[in-house]
Amino acid sequence: MVQFQRSLEERISRAIIRNTMNDWLKLTAVDVVIVGAGPSGMVAAKYIAEKNLCVVVFERRLGFGGGIGGGGMLFHKVVVDEAATSILKDFGIRFERDEEENLYVLDSSELMAKLAAGAINAGAKIVLGVQVEDVIYRENPIRIEGVVIQWSAVALAGLHVDPLFVKSKAVIDATGHDAEVLQIVCKKLPEANIVLRGEKSAYSEVSEKVVVEKAGRVLPGLYVTGMAVAALHGLPRMGPIFSSMLLSGKKVAEIVVNDLKQA
Ligand code: 48H
């Protein structure tokens, strides 16, 4: 009898398709969806996944890090203040103290790579090239129960392709300056009464504090972290200091974990 042998080309395709589909079937219903693999999203992902919750991060681009890679005006360093150094330690990210400025300095490439590694090692799945274009909601009371997703390439090509759904107990908007998920909810679900006040001009000292203070639950099932907090509450920007991005990611993770425990 002739032994039927698949070619390497067939085996490559089959391995990728079967294993992707196995993953995607698990991703149809998760505990937490995080939208955006920037600093705040990846920090939130690690601390939530560590609690044995099923976390997926959908990132529109084919890489993670969000605004980190640009450093400060393309200089390859970013800074944090002392409050955020414990998070850097949790992720094994190296930093140096600048004595003159009383700030902690680190390489943007190391921050990007190790935030992603930390989230993935804790068990979070980061899926690249997928964007969130809408949410799933339920009424009485109004709540968010998942997201509507599409390949970024389809959106970029302007093709009319119907999307798919991912159910989740919590959705975190970590989309940065544009607060994209909140914008969608604000526009399409007026009964949610979300008012996006829009980010204000730079006032780093204030912004670094209030962004962390205001990070958290927006309505049942919907949470906000990172720069999206500034867009929601009309808070100033801070420039390439990343403490509030990391600290707000950790804070939103604690709130989500606590809410899911009580549910
Ligand atoms: C899937 C999406 C979608 C979508 C966007 O911008 P980010 O780095 O976000 P933060 O808030 O974690 O960090 C902000 C920081 O990088 C920054 O810009 C600072 C500190 N600025 C201060 C200043 O003064 O300018 O990352 C957001 C990520 C990006 O990778 C996007 O591609 C992604 O979210 N994204 N992914 N579906 N609808 N929208």
Boltz pocket constraint, residues with backbone or C-beta under 6 A from the ligand:
constraints:
  - pocket:
      binder: B
      contacts: [[A, 35], [A, 36], [A, 37], [A, 38], [A, 39], [A, 40], [A, 41], [A, 58], [A, 59], [A, 60], [A, 61], [A, 63], [A, 64], [A, 65], [A, 66], [A, 67], [A, 68], [A, 130], [A, 131], [A, 132], [A, 133], [A, 174], [A, 175], [A, 176], [A, 177], [A, 180], [A, 181], [A, 225], [A, 226], [A, 227], [A, 228], [A, 237], [A, 238], [A, 239], [A, 240], [A, 241], [A, 242], [A, 245]]
      max_distance: 6.0
